[in-house]
Amino acid sequence: MMIRNGRLYKISRIISLQYYIVEAVLFLSSWSALSVKGLQANVPLFEPRENNVSFYAGDTATLLCSVTGLQTRFVVWRRTSEPNPLTIGDFVYSPDDRITVRRVEDKNEWNLIIKDVQIADAGIYECAVSSREKYKRLVLLRVNGTSRRFNSKGSAYDKDQDSIKSQVIMSGQTFVSKGQTILLTCNATGEDFAPDGVDWFIHGHKFNHQTMPRVRIYDPVVDNNKRTLISTLEIRRSIMSDKGLYICRGPELKTSSLTVHILDGMYI
């Protein structure tokens, strides 16, 4: 009887021990979940917004950026081809009086506004969070080369297409931190019709996907009414040797170029 009671005692001890282990696991799981939620609440998060927008010359362009979990941080807008910020929080740093920032609190938005937008404004803009970590998103702004006008009935139409001359305008980042993405755009306009295509040259060599596997050229966006073609070049996970001259050649052998600098470290 004593042996039997001893075995029952040991069994009850084992059951009790297992019970406490289960309780401890459940407690730690709950605590971990709360900790993760707390950490997530302190981490800036970009909510989905359109990051490829087009406007007519003369329109007011709006570039959207929605961020949650800012805490005491600021939202910083900059053009990736320029070293200085355009806006920091509510403060407009740019001397261009066409540029403002519009805050929409209920949507957590800090939107960049460019009044009377022009072709020269086309390019890649960066919405970033002022922190040591890399919290940012890129917005591609396209500007159609013709202004939008309105007739007596209030309907929109484009100004005389005969005034359009062939041209090539290249835009994008000139300073990129190592490991970040290089994104360049080439806006080519034909005199009579949209160009059939453009040629990209990297460090003096024409793009070849076999010899340049890290480089991607996206399918061009063609607008026959505007006689324009927009081509985009992308290099992900940039390395130091990616620095150099990038050239886009369009109709009538007209070219536009940018020199890209690779920075060895985080650049803000």
DRENDO-1510 file (C-alpha; in Angstrom, 1 decimal, always signed):
<recs>
REC; n; res; u; v; w
REC; 1; MET; +0.0; +0.0; +0.0 .
REC; 2; MET; +2.9; +2.4; +0.8 .
REC; 3; ILE; +4.5; +1.7; -2.5 .
REC; 4; ARG; +1.3; +2.3; -4.3 .
REC; 5; ASN; +0.7; +5.5; -2.4 .
REC; 6; GLY; +4.3; +6.5; -3.3 .
REC; 7; ARG; +3.7; +5.9; -6.9 .
REC; 8; LEU; +0.5; +8.0; -6.8 .
REC; 9; TYR; +2.4; +10.7; -5.0 .
REC; 10; LYS; +5.1; +10.7; -7.8 .
REC; 11; ILE; +2.5; +10.7; -10.5 .
REC; 12; SER; +0.7; +13.7; -8.9 .
REC; 13; ARG; +4.0; +15.5; -8.6 .
REC; 14; ILE; +4.7; +15.0; -12.3 .
REC; 15; ILE; +1.2; +16.2; -13.3 .
REC; 16; SER; +1.6; +19.3; -11.1 .
REC; 17; LEU; +5.0; +20.0; -12.6 .
REC; 18; GLN; +3.6; +19.6; -16.1 .
REC; 19; TYR; +0.7; +22.0; -15.2 .
REC; 20; TYR; +3.1; +24.7; -14.0 .
REC; 21; ILE; +5.2; +24.2; -17.2 .
REC; 22; VAL; +2.1; +24.7; -19.4 .
REC; 23; GLU; +1.1; +27.8; -17.4 .
REC; 24; ALA; +4.6; +29.2; -17.7 .
REC; 25; VAL; +4.7; +28.6; -21.5 .
REC; 26; LEU; +1.3; +30.3; -21.9 .
REC; 27; PHE; +2.4; +33.3; -19.8 .
REC; 28; LEU; +5.7; +33.7; -21.8 .
REC; 29; SER; +3.7; +33.4; -25.1 .
REC; 30; SER; +1.3; +36.1; -24.1 .
REC; 31; TRP; +4.2; +38.3; -22.8 .
REC; 32; SER; +6.1; +37.8; -26.1 .
REC; 33; ALA; +3.0; +38.7; -28.2 .
REC; 34; LEU; +2.5; +41.9; -26.2 .
REC; 35; SER; +6.2; +42.7; -26.5 .
REC; 36; VAL; +6.1; +42.2; -30.3 .
REC; 37; LYS; +3.0; +44.4; -30.6 .
REC; 38; GLY; +4.7; +47.0; -28.5 .
REC; 39; LEU; +7.8; +46.9; -30.6 .
REC; 40; GLN; +5.7; +47.1; -33.8 .
REC; 41; ALA; +3.9; +50.1; -32.5 .
REC; 42; ASN; +7.3; +51.9; -32.1 .
REC; 43; VAL; +8.5; +50.9; -35.7 .
REC; 44; PRO; +7.5; +53.3; -38.5 .
REC; 45; LEU; +5.3; +51.6; -41.1 .
REC; 46; PHE; +4.5; +52.9; -44.6 .
REC; 47; GLU; +0.9; +52.2; -45.5 .
REC; 48; PRO; +0.1; +51.4; -49.2 .
REC; 49; ARG; -0.2; +54.4; -51.4 .
REC; 50; GLU; +0.3; +55.0; -55.1 .
REC; 51; ASN; +4.0; +55.3; -55.9 .
REC; 52; ASN; +3.9; +55.9; -59.7 .
REC; 53; VAL; +2.0; +59.0; -60.5 .
REC; 54; SER; +1.5; +61.1; -63.7 .
REC; 55; PHE; +0.4; +64.7; -64.1 .
REC; 56; TYR; +0.2; +67.3; -66.9 .
REC; 57; ALA; +2.6; +70.2; -67.0 .
REC; 58; GLY; +0.9; +73.1; -65.1 .
REC; 59; ASP; -1.1; +70.8; -62.8 .
REC; 60; THR; -0.7; +70.6; -59.0 .
REC; 61; ALA; +1.1; +67.3; -58.4 .
REC; 62; THR; +0.4; +65.4; -55.1 .
REC; 63; LEU; +2.8; +62.7; -54.0 .
REC; 64; LEU; +1.3; +60.5; -51.3 .
REC; 65; CYS; +3.1; +59.1; -48.2 .
REC; 66; SER; +1.4; +57.6; -45.2 .
REC; 67; VAL; +3.4; +56.6; -42.1 .
REC; 68; THR; +2.3; +55.1; -38.8 .
REC; 69; GLY; +4.4; +54.7; -35.6 .
REC; 70; LEU; +6.3; +57.9; -36.1 .
REC; 71; GLN; +6.5; +58.6; -32.3 .
REC; 72; THR; +8.9; +61.6; -32.1 .
REC; 73; ARG; +10.3; +61.2; -35.6 .
REC; 74; PHE; +9.8; +63.4; -38.6 .
REC; 75; VAL; +8.8; +62.7; -42.2 .
REC; 76; VAL; +11.4; +64.0; -44.6 .
REC; 77; TRP; +10.7; +64.5; -48.4 .
REC; 78; ARG; +13.6; +64.8; -50.8 .
REC; 79; ARG; +14.3; +64.4; -54.5 .
REC; 80; THR; +16.7; +61.5; -54.9 .
REC; 81; SER; +18.8; +63.5; -57.4 .
REC; 82; GLU; +19.3; +66.3; -54.9 .
REC; 83; PRO; +21.4; +66.2; -51.6 .
REC; 84; ASN; +19.1; +68.5; -49.6 .
REC; 85; PRO; +15.6; +67.7; -48.3 .
REC; 86; LEU; +12.6; +69.5; -49.6 .
REC; 87; THR; +10.5; +69.3; -46.4 .
REC; 88; ILE; +11.2; +68.2; -42.8 .
REC; 89; GLY; +7.9; +67.6; -40.9 .
REC; 90; ASP; +5.8; +70.7; -41.4 .
REC; 91; PHE; +8.8; +72.8; -42.3 .
REC; 92; VAL; +9.5; +73.5; -46.0 .
REC; 93; TYR; +13.2; +73.5; -46.5 .
REC; 94; SER; +13.2; +74.1; -50.3 .
REC; 95; PRO; +13.4; +77.7; -51.5 .
REC; 96; ASP; +11.0; +76.8; -54.3 .
REC; 97; ASP; +7.7; +78.4; -53.3 .
REC; 98; ARG; +5.7; +75.9; -55.5 .
REC; 99; ILE; +6.5; +73.1; -52.9 .
REC; 100; THR; +4.5; +72.6; -49.8 .
REC; 101; VAL; +3.7; +69.7; -47.5 .
REC; 102; ARG; +0.1; +68.8; -46.6 .
REC; 103; ARG; -0.6; +66.8; -43.5 .
REC; 104; VAL; -3.8; +64.7; -43.4 .
REC; 105; GLU; -3.9; +63.5; -39.8 .
REC; 106; ASP; -6.8; +61.0; -40.0 .
REC; 107; LYS; -4.9; +59.2; -42.8 .
REC; 108; ASN; -1.4; +59.5; -41.3 .
REC; 109; GLU; -0.4; +61.2; -44.5 .
REC; 110; TRP; +2.4; +63.7; -45.1 .
REC; 111; ASN; +1.9; +64.5; -48.8 .
REC; 112; LEU; +4.3; +66.5; -51.0 .
REC; 113; ILE; +2.6; +69.1; -53.1 .
REC; 114; ILE; +4.2; +70.7; -56.2 .
REC; 115; LYS; +2.2; +73.5; -57.8 .
REC; 116; ASP; +2.5; +74.3; -61.5 .
REC; 117; VAL; +4.5; +71.1; -62.0 .
REC; 118; GLN; +6.9; +71.1; -64.9 .
REC; 119; ILE; +8.8; +68.5; -67.0 .
REC; 120; ALA; +12.0; +69.3; -65.0 .
REC; 121; ASP; +10.2; +68.2; -61.8 .
REC; 122; ALA; +9.8; +64.6; -63.1 .
REC; 123; GLY; +11.9; +62.0; -61.4 .
REC; 124; ILE; +12.1; +60.0; -58.2 .
REC; 125; TYR; +11.2; +61.4; -54.8 .
REC; 126; GLU; +11.9; +59.8; -51.4 .
REC; 127; CYS; +9.6; +59.9; -48.4 .
REC; 128; ALA; +11.8; +58.9; -45.4 .
REC; 129; VAL; +11.6; +58.8; -41.6 .
REC; 130; SER; +14.3; +60.7; -39.6 .
REC; 131; SER; +16.1; +57.8; -37.9 .
REC; 132; ARG; +19.3; +55.8; -38.2 .
REC; 133; GLU; +17.4; +52.9; -39.6 .
REC; 134; LYS; +16.4; +52.9; -43.3 .
REC; 135; TYR; +12.7; +53.7; -43.3 .
REC; 136; LYS; +11.8; +55.1; -46.7 .
REC; 137; ARG; +9.7; +54.7; -49.8 .
REC; 138; LEU; +10.2; +56.0; -53.3 .
REC; 139; VAL; +7.6; +57.7; -55.5 .
REC; 140; LEU; +8.1; +58.1; -59.3 .
REC; 141; LEU; +6.6; +61.3; -60.7 .
REC; 142; ARG; +6.0; +61.5; -64.4 .
REC; 143; VAL; +5.1; +64.8; -66.1 .
REC; 144; ASN; +3.5; +64.9; -69.5 .
REC; 145; GLY; +5.2; +67.4; -71.8 .
REC; 146; THR; +2.1; +69.3; -72.7 .
REC; 147; SER; -0.1; +71.5; -70.6 .
REC; 148; ARG; -3.7; +70.7; -70.0 .
REC; 149; ARG; -6.1; +73.4; -71.1 .
REC; 150; PHE; -9.9; +73.7; -70.9 .
REC; 151; ASN; -12.3; +74.7; -73.7 .
REC; 152; SER; -15.5; +76.9; -73.3 .
REC; 153; LYS; -17.4; +73.8; -72.2 .
REC; 154; GLY; -15.0; +73.0; -69.4 .
REC; 155; SER; -13.6; +69.9; -71.1 .
REC; 156; ALA; -9.8; +69.3; -70.9 .
REC; 157; TYR; -7.7; +69.2; -74.0 .
REC; 158; ASP; -4.0; +69.4; -74.8 .
REC; 159; LYS; -2.3; +72.4; -76.3 .
REC; 160; ASP; -1.2; +72.4; -80.0 .
REC; 161; GLN; +0.8; +69.2; -80.5 .
REC; 162; ASP; +2.8; +70.8; -83.3 .
REC; 163; SER; +4.7; +72.8; -80.7 .
REC; 164; ILE; +6.3; +69.7; -79.3 .
REC; 165; LYS; +10.0; +69.2; -80.2 .
REC; 166; SER; +12.0; +66.1; -79.9 .
REC; 167; GLN; +13.9; +65.9; -76.7 .
REC; 168; VAL; +15.4; +63.6; -74.1 .
REC; 169; ILE; +15.2; +64.3; -70.4 .
REC; 170; MET; +16.8; +61.9; -67.9 .
REC; 171; SER; +16.1; +62.0; -64.1 .
REC; 172; GLY; +16.8; +60.0; -61.1 .
REC; 173; GLN; +19.3; +59.5; -58.2 .
REC; 174; THR; +22.7; +60.9; -58.4 .
REC; 175; PHE; +23.7; +59.9; -54.8 .
REC; 176; VAL; +22.9; +56.4; -53.7 .
REC; 177; SER; +24.1; +54.5; -50.6 .
REC; 178; LYS; +25.8; +51.1; -51.3 .
REC; 179; GLY; +23.2; +48.4; -51.3 .
REC; 180; GLN; +20.3; +50.7; -52.2 .
REC; 181; THR; +18.5; +50.6; -55.5 .
REC; 182; ILE; +19.5; +52.9; -58.4 .
REC; 183; LEU; +16.4; +54.0; -60.4 .
REC; 184; LEU; +16.8; +56.2; -63.4 .
REC; 185; THR; +14.1; +57.3; -65.9 .
REC; 186; CYS; +14.4; +58.6; -69.5 .
REC; 187; ASN; +11.6; +60.7; -71.0 .
REC; 188; ALA; +12.0; +60.8; -74.8 .
REC; 189; THR; +9.7; +62.9; -77.0 .
REC; 190; GLY; +9.5; +62.5; -80.8 .
REC; 191; GLU; +8.8; +65.4; -83.1 .
REC; 192; ASP; +6.2; +63.6; -85.2 .
REC; 193; PHE; +5.5; +60.4; -83.2 .
REC; 194; ALA; +6.6; +58.6; -80.1 .
REC; 195; PRO; +10.1; +57.1; -80.3 .
REC; 196; ASP; +10.4; +53.4; -81.0 .
REC; 197; GLY; +12.7; +53.1; -78.1 .
REC; 198; VAL; +15.8; +54.5; -76.4 .
REC; 199; ASP; +19.3; +53.2; -75.9 .
REC; 200; TRP; +21.0; +53.1; -72.4 .
REC; 201; PHE; +24.7; +53.4; -72.0 .
REC; 202; ILE; +26.5; +52.6; -68.7 .
REC; 203; HIS; +30.1; +53.7; -68.3 .
REC; 204; GLY; +30.3; +54.2; -72.0 .
REC; 205; HIS; +28.9; +50.7; -72.9 .
REC; 206; LYS; +25.5; +50.1; -74.5 .
REC; 207; PHE; +23.2; +48.1; -72.3 .
REC; 208; ASN; +23.4; +44.3; -72.8 .
REC; 209; HIS; +21.4; +42.1; -70.5 .
REC; 210; GLN; +23.9; +39.2; -71.0 .
REC; 211; THR; +26.9; +41.2; -69.9 .
REC; 212; MET; +25.0; +43.3; -67.4 .
REC; 213; PRO; +22.7; +40.8; -65.6 .
REC; 214; ARG; +22.2; +43.1; -62.6 .
REC; 215; VAL; +20.7; +45.8; -64.7 .
REC; 216; ARG; +17.0; +45.8; -65.5 .
REC; 217; ILE; +15.3; +47.9; -68.2 .
REC; 218; TYR; +11.5; +48.0; -67.7 .
REC; 219; ASP; +9.2; +47.8; -70.7 .
REC; 220; PRO; +8.7; +51.4; -71.8 .
REC; 221; VAL; +5.5; +53.4; -71.3 .
REC; 222; VAL; +4.4; +54.9; -74.6 .
REC; 223; ASP; +1.9; +57.7; -75.1 .
REC; 224; ASN; +1.3; +58.2; -78.8 .
REC; 225; ASN; -0.9; +61.3; -78.2 .
REC; 226; LYS; +2.0; +63.0; -76.4 .
REC; 227; ARG; +4.6; +61.5; -78.7 .
REC; 228; THR; +6.5; +60.3; -75.6 .
REC; 229; LEU; +8.2; +57.2; -74.4 .
REC; 230; ILE; +9.4; +56.7; -70.8 .
REC; 231; SER; +12.0; +54.1; -70.1 .
REC; 232; THR; +13.2; +53.1; -66.6 .
REC; 233; LEU; +16.5; +51.5; -65.6 .
REC; 234; GLU; +16.9; +49.7; -62.3 .
REC; 235; ILE; +19.9; +48.3; -60.5 .
REC; 236; ARG; +19.2; +46.6; -57.1 .
REC; 237; ARG; +21.7; +46.2; -54.3 .
REC; 238; SER; +24.1; +48.7; -55.8 .
REC; 239; ILE; +27.8; +48.2; -55.3 .
REC; 240; MET; +30.7; +50.7; -55.5 .
REC; 241; SER; +31.5; +49.9; -59.1 .
REC; 242; ASP; +28.0; +51.0; -60.2 .
REC; 243; LYS; +29.2; +54.6; -59.9 .
REC; 244; GLY; +29.7; +56.5; -63.1 .
REC; 245; LEU; +28.0; +58.0; -66.1 .
REC; 246; TYR; +24.6; +56.8; -67.3 .
REC; 247; ILE; +23.4; +58.0; -70.7 .
REC; 248; CYS; +20.0; +57.7; -72.4 .
REC; 249; ARG; +19.9; +58.2; -76.2 .
REC; 250; GLY; +16.6; +59.0; -77.9 .
REC; 251; PRO; +15.4; +60.2; -81.3 .
REC; 252; GLU; +17.8; +62.1; -83.7 .
REC; 253; LEU; +20.6; +60.8; -81.5 .
REC; 254; LYS; +19.7; +63.3; -78.8 .
REC; 255; THR; +21.1; +62.3; -75.4 .
REC; 256; SER; +20.7; +63.1; -71.7 .
REC; 257; SER; +23.0; +61.9; -68.9 .
REC; 258; LEU; +23.5; +61.6; -65.2 .
REC; 259; THR; +26.5; +60.8; -63.1 .
REC; 260; VAL; +25.7; +58.4; -60.2 .
REC; 261; HIS; +27.8; +58.4; -57.0 .
REC; 262; ILE; +27.7; +55.4; -54.7 .
REC; 263; LEU; +28.2; +56.3; -51.0 .
REC; 264; ASP; +29.8; +53.7; -48.7 .
REC; 265; GLY; +27.3; +53.9; -45.9 .
REC; 266; MET; +23.9; +55.3; -44.9 .
REC; 267; TYR; +23.2; +58.7; -46.5 .
REC; 268; ILE; +20.5; +61.0; -45.2 .
</recs>
